[in-house]
Amino acid sequence: MASIRHRQTARGVDTYRVVWREGGKRDGKWQGENFTDVKSAERFRDLVNGHGQQWPTGWVKGVGFTAPEPEKTPAIPRAHMFVSFARNYIEHLTGVGIQTRANYYKFVDTHMAPWFQDLTVQGDTDITIGREHISRWINDLTEGRRGPHHDPKVKRRKYAPKTVRNLHGLLFGILQSAVDAEKPLRASNPCVHTRLPEDDHTADDKVFLEREEYALIRKHLAPDAKDLVHAKVTTGLRWGEITALQVRDLVLVGNRPRLSVQRAWKRGENGKFLGPPKTKKSRRTLVLTAEQAELFRRNIIGKKPTDLVFTAPEGGAWDSGGFWNQRWKPALDAAAADGLTKRPRLHDLRHTHAAWLIARKVPLPAIQARLGHESITTTVDRYGHLLAVLDDEIIAAVQWSMEDLELAA
């Protein structure tokens, strides 16, 4: 969009230069016009924006209009421009948590504004967001291309089909609210009938580690990371849960040591904070082995009930990005040099925990409860394919039942 640059000459005279890229394209040629007062500059800037980042019809550079100024089109309210409208939509959503709302704001600012920031949700204007804009956006996300308003230095990556569909779902909701408003801003939703990329079901991004593979990674972990990683893989806790554990969440005396998941790290517009776990069933209690109890015991020596169990070297909570770069990635690199062929994420330790439980014939409902899945369907969808390890037991059970039926006959 056109903008105004204010300068003051050596003699103290204020000048205002309106600048823009021709056609609003990231590779468009820079254009500019000078003014001596801010009101004229603002008026010209609005004309350029209204003409799709082109010189206004009838305007001669350095002179002004040589023909009668074209009729003014009604100004579009700022509230109807895409970014303002989208953020207002998110602000008034009901039934979403603080972190979800913060994520939605981030999605709009990061994944939509570079394409739609100079467009309006209002219908019947020269800058109305339409189907062609949606199609270009989908294709750019899929191919890893920059949007019209991205910094040319920004590196882009191809988005997974699921990510594209999730972003499209949010955009659909935003634009549908413009259709469903008490005073509709547009007649239809341009997201309708958009063809979205499909998942490649031949690939599975989950990484399941064998015990020997995990041991190889553990061997190369820095000393201050080993207990945190071991606690994560042997409990299956999410990163935001394991790093939010406090001393008071542990019961390490008696015959049945245990930990309670009572809180997790969340992200809001103002940064990270402690809040309730992801879902109702995420608030859960896990039994611990004697080895796990000893691990936690040595990490809480001298700490108060509300202190974190696992802390970064400087004493605060571990940051996932910092831990990845400074502890996890170096360990993976070293393990790869020793023959590890997999490249697991930190979250794959949770998947690995589930795989180990299935290998030891732990029933899926028990795994669901331990992982804090809201629905057994989630557990089955994510780990059901691993149940092949139980095929022999299933065949034996079926054969036994058939033998019983033959005897009864």
Summary of the structure (lengths in Angstrom):
residues: 409
radius of gyration: 29.1
end to end distance: 83.8
largest distance: 111.1
contacts: 1100
relative contact order: 0.07
helix: 47%
strand: 11%
